[in-house]
Amino acid sequence: MTLFSAPDELQSHRVRIVLAEKASEIDIISVVPGRYPEDLLDLNPYRSLPTLVDRDLVLYDARVIIDYLDERFPHPPLMPVDPVLRAQFRLAMYRIERDWYGLAEQIERETDRKQQARLKKELRETILQTAEVFKVKPYFLIDATIAPIMWRLRRYEVDVPPQAQALARYAATVLARPAFRASLSDVEIEMGAA
């Protein structure tokens, strides 16, 4: 099994977190976005990261990859068995992907400081509006979806206000997990030290 992964990209990071939690043996090929190796270009028609290769199977969407990994390596299970609860967690992940990831990716691309400040404020408010996610113990696929954003908040200069203590405790717990620490690339380790 091989994962083509960018060392500082959100979607790649979330797949590496799941792989670390599953303790899966895998070759991780670090790729600089835009400078793709020839074999990746042959495998992925979208030229996107992350891309997982498992024998003859090629997957190139983070959500599809993490769902596949949870099913391929069922222990420990990272999603609930109950279909209603599973659907609720998938909906929560969708909201986080659409709202949080969309804003984070805009922050990373934006060069205008004024626009960047607006996006950072919007990300902060969006995270606070999603507070109900932190009131229950989510399954790990939600943790793996939230953790890359939480790790980058300092880099984005987005603070967590005192009234969001549940969020702060949640983040501290998730970011301290051995699987999360094992998932960090050298670039991401530096992000946390900044």
Buried (B, 14 or more C-beta within 10 A) or exposed (E): BBBBBBBBBBBBBBBBBBBBBBEEEBEBBBBEEEEBEEEBEEBBEEEBBBBBBBEEEBBBBBBEBBBBBBEEBEEEEBBBEEEEEBEEBBEBBEBBBEBBBBBBBBBBEBEEEEEBEBBBEBBBEBBEEBEEBBEEEBBBBBBBBBBBBBBBBEBBEBEBEEEBEEBBEBBEEBBEBEBBEEBBBEEBEEBEEE
